[in-house]
């Protein structure tokens, strides 16, 4: 069962620790939201799940009770020890816990070769670089992520909006965005200063993954997002981007367009011309 506010406080007091802001430790205390995460991820017995920052194991316990096998990465040594003592023995062989940094182990060293999902309450400070690392592959078939609401809006942003950026393109080229769920600050202890969102992502039948050099090029375009792309690409591509602009002309994109105006599908075409 998910830990309530009183149970969370009791566990923290037992450990003699206070939530660490630097590690993004805002513990989920709303059982309905925990169950919503599992529901959105369509967790079934036998599923292989990656979890990032399990903390006291509120989500972890629910995943295990649903019959999943969980690979979790936890940076805090005290939390890792707590999970080893209080959660792992109740589910022998099904919780694989790695103490370390999620940026070094974005998918918790889960063995390769079989489908997996990611269900996690992400530390907000690492959400975008961690997402970038996950998009390098192997790609999970589904992700349900607790994120800062502003970050979720960037990931879901549409072309032509100020929030649309490189991470929107990389993510939406590999995943479809399914209905998610907004989460109030009161669902956490301690209460964060921002609202959160359960982002629900389903891998596309044919996901597109950008090469590193193309990702760098796209990011550089968004670093000058107010400039017309023809001017931005003049010195970045041998032909100044002429061939790319010709290939996407039917979409209405021209050298006068700005980076935020170009749909993800057109950015994918850049791979053929970079």
LUMKOL-299533 format. One record per residue (C-alpha): residue number from 1; residue in three letters; x, z, y. Coordinates in steps of 0.25 Angstrom, whole numbers, plus 5000, padded with zeros to 4 digits. Each point is the difference from the previous one (the first is absolute). Layout:
BEGIN
+-----+------+------+------+------+
! pos ! code !    x !    z !    y !
+-----+------+------+------+------+
! NUM !  ALA !    X !    Z !    Y !
...
+-----+------+------+------+------+
# end
This chain:
BEGIN
+-----+------+------+------+------+
! pos ! code !    x !    z !    y !
+-----+------+------+------+------+
!   1 !  UNK ! 5000 ! 5000 ! 5000 !
!   2 !  UNK ! 5005 ! 4997 ! 5014 !
!   3 !  UNK ! 5005 ! 5013 ! 5008 !
!   4 !  UNK ! 4991 ! 5006 ! 5010 !
!   5 !  UNK ! 5005 ! 5005 ! 5014 !
!   6 !  UNK ! 5001 ! 5014 ! 4995 !
!   7 !  UNK ! 5007 ! 4996 ! 4987 !
!   8 !  UNK ! 5010 ! 4991 ! 5008 !
!   9 !  UNK ! 5003 ! 5012 ! 5009 !
!  10 !  UNK ! 5002 ! 5009 ! 4988 !
!  11 !  UNK ! 5009 ! 4990 ! 4994 !
!  12 !  UNK ! 5009 ! 4999 ! 5012 !
!  13 !  UNK ! 5000 ! 5015 ! 5002 !
!  14 !  UNK ! 5005 ! 5002 ! 4986 !
!  15 !  UNK ! 5011 ! 4990 ! 5002 !
!  16 !  UNK ! 5003 ! 5006 ! 5014 !
!  17 !  UNK ! 5000 ! 4987 ! 5007 !
!  18 !  UNK ! 4994 ! 4994 ! 5012 !
!  19 !  UNK ! 4996 ! 4985 ! 5000 !
!  20 !  UNK ! 5012 ! 4992 ! 5005 !
!  21 !  UNK ! 4996 ! 4990 ! 5012 !
!  22 !  UNK ! 5013 ! 4992 ! 4997 !
!  23 !  UNK ! 4995 ! 4997 ! 4986 !
!  24 !  UNK ! 4986 ! 4997 ! 5005 !
!  25 !  UNK ! 4994 ! 5011 ! 4992 !
!  26 !  UNK ! 4985 ! 5001 ! 5003 !
!  27 !  UNK ! 4993 ! 5004 ! 4987 !
!  28 !  UNK ! 4987 ! 4994 ! 4996 !
!  29 !  UNK ! 4990 ! 5011 ! 4998 !
!  30 !  UNK ! 4987 ! 4992 ! 4999 !
!  31 !  UNK ! 4996 ! 4997 ! 4986 !
!  32 !  UNK ! 4991 ! 4989 ! 5003 !
!  33 !  UNK ! 5011 ! 4992 ! 5007 !
!  34 !  UNK ! 5009 ! 5002 ! 4988 !
!  35 !  UNK ! 4989 ! 4995 ! 4990 !
!  36 !  UNK ! 4998 ! 4989 ! 5010 !
!  37 !  UNK ! 5014 ! 4995 ! 4999 !
!  38 !  UNK ! 4999 ! 5000 ! 4985 !
!  39 !  UNK ! 4987 ! 4993 ! 5000 !
!  40 !  UNK ! 5005 ! 4989 ! 5010 !
!  41 !  UNK ! 5012 ! 4998 ! 4991 !
!  42 !  UNK ! 4991 ! 4998 ! 4988 !
!  43 !  UNK ! 5009 ! 5009 ! 4992 !
!  44 !  UNK ! 4997 ! 5000 ! 4985 !
!  45 !  UNK ! 5006 ! 5007 ! 4988 !
!  46 !  UNK ! 5014 ! 4994 ! 4997 !
!  47 !  UNK ! 5002 ! 4995 ! 5014 !
!  48 !  UNK ! 5015 ! 5001 ! 5005 !
!  49 !  UNK ! 4999 ! 5006 ! 5014 !
!  50 !  UNK ! 5011 ! 5002 ! 5010 !
!  51 !  UNK ! 4999 ! 5011 ! 5010 !
!  52 !  UNK ! 5008 ! 5003 ! 5012 !
!  53 !  UNK ! 5002 ! 5014 ! 5005 !
!  54 !  UNK ! 4991 ! 5008 ! 4991 !
!  55 !  UNK ! 5002 ! 5013 ! 5007 !
!  56 !  UNK ! 4992 ! 5011 ! 4992 !
!  57 !  UNK ! 4994 ! 4989 ! 4991 !
!  58 !  UNK ! 4986 ! 5000 ! 5005 !
!  59 !  UNK ! 4999 ! 4985 ! 4998 !
!  60 !  UNK ! 5009 ! 5000 ! 4988 !
!  61 !  UNK ! 4991 ! 5010 ! 4992 !
!  62 !  UNK ! 4988 ! 4991 ! 5003 !
!  63 !  UNK ! 5008 ! 4987 ! 4995 !
!  64 !  UNK ! 5004 ! 5007 ! 4988 !
!  65 !  UNK ! 4986 ! 5006 ! 4997 !
!  66 !  UNK ! 4995 ! 4986 ! 5001 !
!  67 !  UNK ! 5010 ! 4996 ! 4988 !
!  68 !  UNK ! 5010 ! 4993 ! 5008 !
!  69 !  UNK ! 5015 ! 5001 ! 4998 !
!  70 !  UNK ! 5007 ! 5003 ! 5013 !
!  71 !  UNK ! 5014 ! 4997 ! 5006 !
!  72 !  UNK ! 5002 ! 5009 ! 5012 !
!  73 !  UNK ! 5011 ! 5001 ! 5010 !
!  74 !  UNK ! 5002 ! 5013 ! 5008 !
!  75 !  UNK ! 5011 ! 5002 ! 5011 !
!  76 !  UNK ! 4997 ! 5015 ! 5001 !
!  77 !  UNK ! 5007 ! 5008 ! 4990 !
!  78 !  UNK ! 4991 ! 5012 ! 5001 !
!  79 !  UNK ! 4988 ! 4991 ! 4997 !
!  80 !  UNK ! 5007 ! 4993 ! 4989 !
!  81 !  UNK ! 5002 ! 5013 ! 4993 !
!  82 !  UNK ! 4986 ! 5005 ! 5002 !
!  83 !  UNK ! 4995 ! 4987 ! 4994 !
!  84 !  UNK ! 5009 ! 5001 ! 4988 !
!  85 !  UNK ! 4995 ! 5015 ! 4998 !
!  86 !  UNK ! 4985 ! 4999 ! 5003 !
!  87 !  UNK ! 4996 ! 4985 ! 4997 !
!  88 !  UNK ! 5010 ! 4994 ! 4990 !
!  89 !  UNK ! 4997 ! 5009 ! 4988 !
!  90 !  UNK ! 4985 ! 4998 ! 5001 !
!  91 !  UNK ! 5002 ! 4985 ! 4998 !
!  92 !  UNK ! 5012 ! 4999 ! 4990 !
!  93 !  UNK ! 5007 ! 4986 ! 5001 !
!  94 !  UNK ! 4991 ! 4994 ! 5011 !
!  95 !  UNK ! 5006 ! 5005 ! 5013 !
!  96 !  UNK ! 5014 ! 4994 ! 5003 !
!  97 !  UNK ! 5005 ! 5007 ! 5012 !
!  98 !  UNK ! 5012 ! 4995 ! 5008 !
!  99 !  UNK ! 5006 ! 5009 ! 5011 !
! 100 !  UNK ! 5005 ! 4991 ! 5010 !
! 101 !  UNK ! 4997 ! 4991 ! 5013 !
! 102 !  UNK ! 4989 ! 4990 ! 4998 !
! 103 !  UNK ! 5008 ! 4991 ! 5009 !
! 104 !  UNK ! 5010 ! 4999 ! 4989 !
! 105 !  UNK ! 4990 ! 5000 ! 4989 !
! 106 !  UNK ! 4987 ! 4993 ! 5006 !
! 107 !  UNK ! 4994 ! 4999 ! 4986 !
! 108 !  UNK ! 5005 ! 5013 ! 4994 !
! 109 !  UNK ! 5009 ! 4993 ! 4990 !
! 110 !  UNK ! 4988 ! 4996 ! 4991 !
! 111 !  UNK ! 5005 ! 4991 ! 4989 !
! 112 !  UNK ! 4998 ! 4986 ! 5002 !
! 113 !  UNK ! 4992 ! 4990 ! 4992 !
! 114 !  UNK ! 4986 ! 5005 ! 5000 !
! 115 !  UNK ! 4989 ! 5001 ! 5011 !
! 116 !  UNK ! 4999 ! 5012 ! 5009 !
! 117 !  UNK ! 4993 ! 5005 ! 5012 !
! 118 !  UNK ! 5004 ! 5008 ! 5012 !
! 119 !  UNK ! 4991 ! 5012 ! 5004 !
! 120 !  UNK ! 5006 ! 5008 ! 5011 !
! 121 !  UNK ! 4999 ! 5009 ! 5012 !
! 122 !  UNK ! 5012 ! 4994 ! 5008 !
! 123 !  UNK ! 5008 ! 5008 ! 5009 !
! 124 !  UNK ! 4996 ! 4992 ! 5013 !
! 125 !  UNK ! 5015 ! 4999 ! 5005 !
! 126 !  UNK ! 5004 ! 4991 ! 4989 !
! 127 !  UNK ! 4987 ! 4992 ! 4998 !
! 128 !  UNK ! 5005 ! 4986 ! 5005 !
! 129 !  UNK ! 5014 ! 5000 ! 4995 !
! 130 !  UNK ! 4995 ! 5005 ! 4987 !
! 131 !  UNK ! 4990 ! 4989 ! 4999 !
! 132 !  UNK ! 5010 ! 4990 ! 5003 !
! 133 !  UNK ! 5008 ! 5005 ! 4989 !
! 134 !  UNK ! 4988 ! 4999 ! 4990 !
! 135 !  UNK ! 4998 ! 4986 ! 5004 !
! 136 !  UNK ! 5013 ! 4996 ! 4995 !
! 137 !  UNK ! 4994 ! 5001 ! 4986 !
! 138 !  UNK ! 4997 ! 5003 ! 4989 !
! 139 !  UNK ! 4986 ! 5000 ! 5007 !
! 140 !  UNK ! 4989 ! 5010 ! 4995 !
! 141 !  UNK ! 4987 ! 4995 ! 4997 !
! 142 !  UNK ! 4993 ! 5009 ! 5009 !
! 143 !  UNK ! 5004 ! 5010 ! 5011 !
! 144 !  UNK ! 4991 ! 5011 ! 5006 !
! 145 !  UNK ! 5008 ! 5007 ! 5011 !
! 146 !  UNK ! 4997 ! 5011 ! 5010 !
! 147 !  UNK ! 5006 ! 4995 ! 5013 !
! 148 !  UNK ! 4999 ! 5004 ! 5015 !
! 149 !  UNK ! 4988 ! 4992 ! 5005 !
! 150 !  UNK ! 5009 ! 4992 ! 5010 !
! 151 !  UNK ! 5009 ! 4996 ! 4989 !
! 152 !  UNK ! 4988 ! 4995 ! 4991 !
! 153 !  UNK ! 4995 ! 4992 ! 5012 !
! 154 !  UNK ! 5013 ! 4993 ! 5001 !
! 155 !  UNK ! 5000 ! 4996 ! 4986 !
! 156 !  UNK ! 4986 ! 4995 ! 5000 !
! 157 !  UNK ! 5001 ! 4993 ! 5014 !
! 158 !  UNK ! 4996 ! 4986 ! 5002 !
! 159 !  UNK ! 5007 ! 4989 ! 5007 !
! 160 !  UNK ! 4998 ! 4999 ! 5015 !
! 161 !  UNK ! 5000 ! 5015 ! 5001 !
! 162 !  UNK ! 5010 ! 5009 ! 5006 !
! 163 !  UNK ! 5002 ! 5008 ! 4987 !
! 164 !  UNK ! 5003 ! 4988 ! 4992 !
! 165 !  UNK ! 5014 ! 5000 ! 4996 !
! 166 !  UNK ! 5011 ! 4997 ! 4990 !
! 167 !  UNK ! 4995 ! 5011 ! 4990 !
! 168 !  UNK ! 4986 ! 4994 ! 5001 !
! 169 !  UNK ! 5005 ! 4987 ! 4996 !
! 170 !  UNK ! 5009 ! 5005 ! 4988 !
! 171 !  UNK ! 4989 ! 5009 ! 4995 !
! 172 !  UNK ! 4988 ! 4990 ! 5002 !
! 173 !  UNK ! 5008 ! 4989 ! 4993 !
! 174 !  UNK ! 5001 ! 5009 ! 4987 !
! 175 !  UNK ! 4987 ! 5008 ! 5001 !
! 176 !  UNK ! 4985 ! 4999 ! 5003 !
! 177 !  UNK ! 4995 ! 5012 ! 5008 !
! 178 !  UNK ! 4988 ! 5006 ! 4993 !
! 179 !  UNK ! 4990 ! 5010 ! 5006 !
! 180 !  UNK ! 5008 ! 5013 ! 5004 !
! 181 !  UNK ! 4996 ! 5014 ! 5005 !
! 182 !  UNK ! 5002 ! 5007 ! 5013 !
! 183 !  UNK ! 5005 ! 5014 ! 4999 !
! 184 !  UNK ! 4999 ! 5011 ! 5010 !
! 185 !  UNK ! 5011 ! 5010 ! 5004 !
! 186 !  UNK ! 4992 ! 5012 ! 4995 !
! 187 !  UNK ! 5003 ! 4995 ! 4986 !
! 188 !  UNK ! 5014 ! 5004 ! 5001 !
! 189 !  UNK ! 5008 ! 5013 ! 5001 !
! 190 !  UNK ! 5007 ! 5001 ! 5010 !
! 191 !  UNK ! 4990 ! 4991 ! 5008 !
! 192 !  UNK ! 5008 ! 4988 ! 5005 !
! 193 !  UNK ! 4998 ! 4995 ! 5014 !
! 194 !  UNK ! 4995 ! 4987 ! 4995 !
! 195 !  UNK ! 4989 ! 4994 ! 4992 !
! 196 !  UNK ! 5003 ! 4994 ! 4986 !
! 197 !  UNK ! 4995 ! 4988 ! 4992 !
! 198 !  UNK ! 5000 ! 4997 ! 4985 !
! 199 !  UNK ! 5005 ! 4986 ! 4999 !
! 200 !  UNK ! 4995 ! 4992 ! 4988 !
! 201 !  UNK ! 5009 ! 4988 ! 4996 !
! 202 !  UNK ! 4998 ! 4991 ! 4988 !
! 203 !  UNK ! 5011 ! 4990 ! 4996 !
! 204 !  UNK ! 4996 ! 4986 ! 5002 !
! 205 !  UNK ! 4999 ! 4991 ! 4988 !
! 206 !  UNK ! 5013 ! 4992 ! 5006 !
! 207 !  UNK ! 5007 ! 5010 ! 5009 !
! 208 !  UNK ! 5010 ! 4994 ! 5010 !
! 209 !  UNK ! 5013 ! 5007 ! 5002 !
! 210 !  UNK ! 5009 ! 4997 ! 5011 !
! 211 !  UNK ! 5015 ! 4998 ! 4999 !
! 212 !  UNK ! 5008 ! 5010 ! 5008 !
! 213 !  UNK ! 5006 ! 4990 ! 5009 !
! 214 !  UNK ! 4986 ! 4995 ! 5004 !
! 215 !  UNK ! 4995 ! 5014 ! 5002 !
! 216 !  UNK ! 5011 ! 5002 ! 5010 !
! 217 !  UNK ! 4997 ! 4987 ! 5007 !
! 218 !  UNK ! 4985 ! 5004 ! 5001 !
! 219 !  UNK ! 5004 ! 5014 ! 5005 !
! 220 !  UNK ! 5008 ! 4994 ! 5011 !
! 221 !  UNK ! 4989 ! 4991 ! 5004 !
! 222 !  UNK ! 4991 ! 5013 ! 5002 !
! 223 !  UNK ! 5011 ! 5007 ! 5008 !
! 224 !  UNK ! 4997 ! 4989 ! 5010 !
! 225 !  UNK ! 4985 ! 4999 ! 4998 !
! 226 !  UNK ! 4997 ! 4997 ! 5014 !
! 227 !  UNK ! 5008 ! 4987 ! 5000 !
! 228 !  UNK ! 4995 ! 4987 ! 4995 !
! 229 !  UNK ! 5006 ! 4997 ! 4986 !
! 230 !  UNK ! 5006 ! 4987 ! 5003 !
! 231 !  UNK ! 5009 ! 5007 ! 5010 !
! 232 !  UNK ! 5003 ! 5012 ! 4990 !
! 233 !  UNK ! 5003 ! 4990 ! 4988 !
! 234 !  UNK ! 5009 ! 4990 ! 5009 !
! 235 !  UNK ! 5013 ! 5007 ! 4996 !
! 236 !  UNK ! 4995 ! 5006 ! 4987 !
! 237 !  UNK ! 4997 ! 4987 ! 4991 !
! 238 !  UNK ! 5008 ! 4987 ! 5000 !
! 239 !  UNK ! 4989 ! 4992 ! 5005 !
! 240 !  UNK ! 4994 ! 5011 ! 5009 !
! 241 !  UNK ! 4988 ! 5002 ! 4990 !
! 242 !  UNK ! 4995 ! 4985 ! 5002 !
! 243 !  UNK ! 4998 ! 4998 ! 4985 !
! 244 !  UNK ! 4993 ! 5013 ! 4999 !
! 245 !  UNK ! 4991 ! 4998 ! 5012 !
! 246 !  UNK ! 4996 ! 4986 ! 4994 !
! 247 !  UNK ! 4996 ! 5006 ! 4987 !
! 248 !  UNK ! 4991 ! 5010 ! 5006 !
! 249 !  UNK ! 4994 ! 4991 ! 5011 !
! 250 !  UNK ! 4987 ! 4999 ! 4993 !
! 251 !  UNK ! 4998 ! 5015 ! 5002 !
! 252 !  UNK ! 5001 ! 4999 ! 5015 !
! 253 !  UNK ! 5013 ! 5006 ! 5001 !
! 254 !  UNK ! 5010 ! 4994 ! 5009 !
! 255 !  UNK ! 5014 ! 5003 ! 5007 !
! 256 !  UNK ! 4992 ! 5006 ! 5011 !
! 257 !  UNK ! 4993 ! 5010 ! 4991 !
! 258 !  UNK ! 5006 ! 5014 ! 4999 !
! 259 !  UNK ! 5004 ! 5008 ! 4988 !
! 260 !  UNK ! 4987 ! 5008 ! 4999 !
! 261 !  UNK ! 4991 ! 4988 ! 5000 !
! 262 !  UNK ! 5006 ! 4994 ! 4987 !
! 263 !  UNK ! 4992 ! 5003 ! 4987 !
! 264 !  UNK ! 5008 ! 5005 ! 4988 !
! 265 !  UNK ! 4998 ! 4988 ! 4992 !
! 266 !  UNK ! 5007 ! 4992 ! 5011 !
! 267 !  UNK ! 5011 ! 5010 ! 5000 !
! 268 !  UNK ! 5002 ! 4997 ! 4985 !
! 269 !  UNK ! 5002 ! 4986 ! 5003 !
! 270 !  UNK ! 5012 ! 5004 ! 5008 !
! 271 !  UNK ! 5007 ! 5003 ! 4987 !
! 272 !  UNK ! 5002 ! 4985 ! 4998 !
! 273 !  UNK ! 5006 ! 4997 ! 5013 !
! 274 !  UNK ! 5009 ! 5012 ! 5003 !
+-----+------+------+------+------+
# end
